[in-house]
Amino acid sequence: MKFTLLTLSTLATTIAAFTPTSSSFVKTTPVAHRAASSSSTSLDMKYKVAVVGGGPSGACAAEIFAQEKGIDTVLFERKMDNAKPCGGAIPLCMIGEFDIPESTVDRKVRRMKLISPTNVEVDIGDTLQPNEYIGMCRREIMDKFLRDRAISYGAEAVQGLVTSIDVPADHRSNENSRYTLHYQEYAEGTSAGVPKTMDVDLIVGADGANSRVAKAMDAGEYNFAIAFQERIKISEEKMKFYEEMAEMYVGDDVSPDFYGWVFPKYDHVGVG
């Protein structure tokens, strides 16, 4: 579709505002949230974009689109308070580049203990400056902040699960053809969804490893890993050990696909 190419070009221009011009661990200049374009190159027509998945990538994509006057942005997320089984470690540069407040960070880790498959321990963190740290966050807190910011710029949030997508046969050649989303919309406090449909001009797939968008566009096979995590409350005495310390375990006996972790949060540790 011609619109797809045009939108990606517009998106690339917008993303430039999110790209650091120099490489440094700490970015002192936060992301500039661009005002809606008023130049002659702005889209004159109104288009509808669906972002499927309300995690960090989906929320940031929705924020970018929502700032364009010619685009109606709809953000789909099946569970707005989802506590995703994720370690939740974010680099300090992300705090600055994406203008994330420190209130979303539970703990500032300055030491990391890396345990190898042969149980050799390596301490990491000696090169950090006093003002540098690895942020430990809970995904339900950080994701909500990013979604709320996209909504503040005009994105419409839908609590729903996209179940299938109708792709028109002429979508590559007909600029007026539209995609049809089939989804279940959930009201707060209910477990049963209401089946609905929505026609859109462009779909952004940010719906994770089992992406229905990827299946609809025949993205093919791809590798993914499954994460498990338990949040464990431990005694204050044991918690002192993890005050500024995190642990990572590398080896097939712990995690054959990636790594195991013990990451501290505000009053507990996440073990995954």
Buried (B, 14 or more C-beta within 10 A) or exposed (E): BEBBEBBEEBBEEBEEEBEEEEEEEEBEEEBEBBEEBEEEEEBEEEBBBBBBBBBBBBBBBBBBBBBBEBBBBBBBBBEBEBBBBBBBBBBBBBBBBBBBEEEBBBBBBBBBBBBEEEEEEEEBBEEBEEEBBBBBBBBBBBBBBBBEBBBEBBBBBBBBBBEEBEEBEEBEEEBEBBBEBBBBBBEEEEEEBEEEEBEBBBBBBBBBEEBBBBEBEEEEEEEEEEBEBEBEEEEEEEBEEBEBBBBBBEBEEBBEEBBBBBBBBEEBBBBB
